[in-house]
């Protein structure tokens, strides 16, 4: 048996590159996104009563290179530093027999503009352009399992080093987000607090400078002995 599904819409998010995307949803609350609906699904009545729910499940397709990459029965999760393997079905790795994912995120209502109808989302962990297959309301009494065990993913990983912005970075933020609409500074802070470096980086302590892309900006930062220093925020080439 085989099945074919058409997306109901596509995600527009600040994550224009995979590096830097938080490894789970809702870890970066400053990450706002839109689900821009395809014309045949851009109907307000299809979302009637959704305003009563604070969060939704987003069912999506890992696209980019995942569709043609194939899969393996074991993977090396970043949480384990890339050193240990687990079964692919014990992970949330994107390279799966069917590259489908789910994220529970906050939704902030519908918006219709020149691009059509969109559902506004917050706390997203999806690459810009991600195809979405479905939206379902999050129901706390059924979906929040308080006695659940979380295996090797016991705790949220947070980097506790203070974040400092160099003058060049602050100037770049002011140019990229002059009215603060994007919340770019908060977004950078929250993304870096998740420590987006690969899990194996403790093997290379001499490497301190890194970069990632948010929206159309390259963010350069470094780890020193005390701080995470944001060095520059520049227009991506």
C-alpha positions in Angstrom: 0.0 0.0 0.0 1.1 3.5 -0.6 -0.4 6.9 0.1 -0.1 10.3 -1.4 -0.9 13.6 0.5 -0.9 17.2 -0.6 0.2 19.9 1.7 -2.4 22.3 3.1 0.2 25.0 3.3 3.8 26.0 3.9 5.7 27.4 6.9 7.3 30.8 6.7 9.7 31.0 9.6 12.9 32.8 10.7 14.9 29.6 10.3 16.2 29.9 6.7 19.0 27.3 7.4 18.9 24.1 9.4 21.7 25.0 11.7 20.3 26.8 14.7 16.8 25.4 14.6 15.9 24.3 18.2 15.8 20.5 18.5 12.2 20.6 19.9 9.3 23.0 19.6 8.5 25.8 22.2 12.1 26.1 23.3 12.4 29.4 21.5 9.2 31.3 22.2 10.5 34.3 20.2 10.4 32.2 17.0 7.2 33.4 15.3 6.1 31.9 12.0 3.1 31.7 9.6 1.4 28.7 8.1 0.5 30.2 4.7 -2.4 28.1 3.4 -2.8 26.9 -0.1 -5.7 28.6 -1.9 -8.1 25.6 -1.7 -7.7 25.5 2.2 -7.6 29.2 2.8 -11.1 29.3 4.2 -11.8 30.8 7.6 -14.7 28.4 8.3 -12.2 25.5 8.3 -10.7 27.0 11.5 -14.0 27.8 13.2 -13.7 27.2 17.0 -9.9 26.8 16.9 -9.6 30.1 18.7 -10.7 28.2 21.9 -7.4 26.2 21.8 -4.1 27.8 22.8 -1.9 25.3 21.0 -2.0 23.1 17.9 -0.2 20.0 16.6 1.5 20.7 13.3 1.9 17.6 11.2 4.6 18.3 8.6 7.1 16.8 6.1 10.8 16.9 6.6 11.7 18.2 3.2 15.0 19.7 2.0 17.4 16.8 1.7 15.3 14.3 3.7 12.9 13.2 1.0 15.6 11.5 -1.1 18.1 10.6 1.6 16.8 7.2 2.6 16.9 6.0 6.2 18.9 3.7 8.5 17.6 1.6 11.4 19.9 3.4 13.9 20.8 7.1 14.3 23.1 9.2 16.5 21.0 11.7 18.4 22.6 15.1 19.2 21.4 14.7 22.8 23.9 11.8 23.1 26.7 13.9 21.6 26.7 11.9 18.4 28.6 9.0 20.2 25.8 6.5 20.8 23.2 5.0 18.5 19.5 4.4 19.2 16.8 3.0 16.9 15.3 5.5 14.5 11.9 4.9 16.0 13.3 5.8 19.4 14.3 9.2 18.0 12.9 12.3 16.3 15.5 12.2 13.6 14.3 13.6 10.3 15.8 10.8 8.2 13.0 8.2 8.5 11.2 5.7 6.4 8.4 8.3 6.0 9.9 11.7 6.8 6.9 13.0 8.8 7.2 15.1 12.0 4.9 16.7 14.6 5.3 19.8 16.6 3.0 21.2 19.3 3.2 25.0 19.2 1.1 28.0 20.2 -1.2 29.6 17.7 -2.1 33.2 17.6 -5.0 33.3 15.2 -5.7 33.8 11.6 -4.4 36.6 9.4 -5.4 37.5 5.9 -3.2 39.7 3.8 -1.8 40.0 0.3 -0.3 36.6 0.6 -3.7 35.0 1.4 -4.8 33.4 4.7 -2.3 32.3 7.3 -2.3 30.8 10.7 0.1 32.6 13.0 2.3 30.3 15.2 4.8 30.8 18.0 7.6 28.6 19.4 8.1 27.0 16.0 11.0 24.6 15.3 10.6 24.3 11.5 12.7 25.3 8.5 11.3 28.0 6.3 9.3 26.4 3.5 8.3 23.3 5.4 5.2 21.6 3.9 2.4 21.1 6.4 0.0 18.2 6.0 -2.5 18.9 8.8 -3.3 21.0 11.9 -5.0 19.4 14.9 -5.9 21.1 18.2 -3.8 20.3 21.3 -6.0 18.8 24.0 -4.3 19.0 27.4 -6.3 16.2 29.2 -5.4 13.7 26.5 -2.1 15.0 25.1 -0.3 16.0 28.3 0.9 12.7 29.9 2.3 13.7 33.3 3.5 10.2 34.2 5.4 9.7 30.9 9.1 8.8 30.8 11.5 10.5 28.4 14.2 7.9 28.0 17.6 9.4 27.1 16.1 12.9 26.6 15.6 13.6 30.3 16.1 17.4 30.6 16.1 20.5 28.4 19.6 21.5 27.5 20.3 25.1 28.2 23.6 27.0 28.0 23.9 29.2 31.1 26.6 31.5 29.8 25.5 35.2 29.6 25.0 36.6 26.1 26.8 39.8 25.2 26.2 41.7 22.0 29.1 43.6 20.5 28.5 47.1 19.0 28.6 45.8 15.5 26.0 43.2 16.3 23.7 45.8 17.9 24.1 48.0 14.8 23.3 45.0 12.5 20.1 44.2 14.6 19.0 47.9 14.3 19.4 47.8 10.6 17.6 44.4 10.1 14.8 45.1 12.6 14.4 48.9 13.0 10.9 48.7 14.5 11.4 45.6 16.6 8.7 43.8 14.7 10.8 40.7 14.2 12.0 40.6 17.8 15.4 39.7 16.3 17.5 40.3 19.4 15.3 38.1 21.6 15.3 35.5 18.9 19.1 35.4 18.7 19.4 35.3 22.5 16.9 32.4 22.8 18.4 30.4 19.9 22.0 30.7 21.4 20.7 29.8 24.9 19.8 26.4 23.3 23.5 25.9 22.3 23.0 25.0 18.7 26.5 23.6 18.3 26.7 19.9 17.3 26.9 17.6 20.3 30.4 16.5 19.4 31.9 19.9 19.7 33.4 19.2 23.2 36.0 17.2 21.2 37.1 20.5 19.6 37.5 23.0 22.4 39.8 25.2 20.3 36.9 26.0 17.9 35.1 29.0 19.4 33.5 30.9 16.5 30.3 29.9 14.8 27.6 31.2 12.5 24.0 30.7 11.7 21.3 32.3 9.6 18.0 33.8 10.8 15.7 35.4 8.3 18.1 36.9 5.7 20.8 37.7 8.3 24.1 35.9 9.1 24.7 35.8 12.9 28.3 35.3 14.0 29.1 34.5 17.6 31.8 33.0 19.7 32.2 31.2 23.0 34.9 32.6 25.3 35.7 31.7 28.9 32.8 33.6 30.3 30.3 34.6 27.6 28.6 33.9 24.4 29.5 37.0 22.4 27.4 37.9 19.4 30.0 39.5 17.0 28.0 40.6 14.0 24.6 40.5 12.3 24.9 41.0 8.6 22.9 40.6 5.4 23.4 37.1 4.0 25.0 37.0 0.6 
